[in-house]
């Protein structure tokens, strides 16, 4: 059974953080040379990716698909269950790996890598939209 309230909050958070990130107007790597923009952007990305993990975990739990051992197991489980295709699973897992870099090796992500990650964030929104359709 879906926890509609929790899933709704997670999706709302993903949307909120994506809009916040978009409001920074980052159109090129140079926009991230300012430390305030870099730090704010990296935290917004981190928040989006944490909520992405939460959303995947909620679906796994609601649909009794098992228990992932690591964050990296979430998207493949969803793909295997037919909730997303393999390509989307791989794209989302790539983002989740970036989350771990931000969490544990923050100083190792330079502006170029953060910019690349920001450009991949819409994949998280696509997943959130797909979940909304699925649970309706």
N, C-alpha and C positions, 0 to 999 in steps of 0.2 A: 504494500500500500504506500502510495506517495504521500510524503509530508508536504502538502501543497504550500503551506505557509513558509516552511523552511526553504523549499526550492524557490519559491517566489522571492524571498529575501536574498538568496544567493544570486539569482538572475538580476535582480534590481541592483545589487552591489556591483556585479560585473558591468552592467550598463553605466552605472554612475562613475565608476573608475575609468571606463573607456572614454566617456564624455569629458572627464577631467583631463585625461591624457591628451585628448584631441584639442582641448582648450589651450594647451601650451603652444600650439602652432608649430610643432616640430616638423619641418619639411626637408631638413638636411642635417647631416652630422654636425655641422658647425653650430647649430642651435643648441647642442648639448655641451658645448665647451664652457658655458656658464654653469658654475657649480650648483646654483640653486635649481636651475632647470634640470640638470642631470640628476640631482638627488630627488627632486619631486617626481620626475619621470620614472626613475628606477623604482621608487616606492609604489607608484601607481601600477606599474607593470607587476611588481611583486604581489600586490593586493589582488589584481586580476587573476594571476596564476594560482594564488592560494584558493580563491573562490572557484576557479575552474576545477581544482582538485576536489573541493568540497562538493561541487555539483556532480562530478563523476561518481564520487563515493555514495552520494544520496541515491543515485539511480541504481547503482550496484546493489545497495541495501534494499531498496524498495522492490526490486525485481528478483531478489534472492539469487544473485549471480555468483555468490561466493564472497571471499574476502581477499582483497589484494594484499600481498606481502609488502609491497613498496608503492610509492606514487607512480612509478614507471609501469606498474601492472594495471592501473585503472583503465586507461584507454584501450589497451589490447583486450581486456575483458569485455568492454563495451562493444568493441568491434566484433569479437567472436560471437556475441549475442545478437548481432545484427542491428545494433542501435546506431552505429556509424560504420562507414566503410574503412578499409585498411589505410587508405591514403590519409583520411582525416585523423585517424588514430595516430599515425606516424607524425603528422604535423603537430598535433596537440602534445604528443610525448616530447617532441623537440622543444616545445615551449616549456614543458614541465622541467626539462633538464636545465633550462635557463633560470627557472625559479630556484633551483638548487644552487646554481652559481651565485645568484643574488643573495641567497640566504647564508651561504657558507664561505664564499670567496668574492664578496662584493667588490673589493678593490681590483679584482682580475677582469671585470667587465669594463672595457673601455667604451668611449663614445660611439665608435663605429659598431661595436657588437650590440650596444643598447639600441641604437638606431635600427639596426636590422631586426631586433626583437620587437620593437614598437611596430614595425611594418607587418609583423606576423600576428599581432594581437587580434585583428579582425576574425581570425579562425576561432578564437574563444567566444566571440559574439555569435558566430554562426552556430556553434555547438549549443549555446544558451537558447537561441531561437528554435533549434531543432527539439530541444528538451521541452520548451513551452508547447510546441505542437504535439509532442508525444503524450504529454500528461493531460491534455484537454479532452 
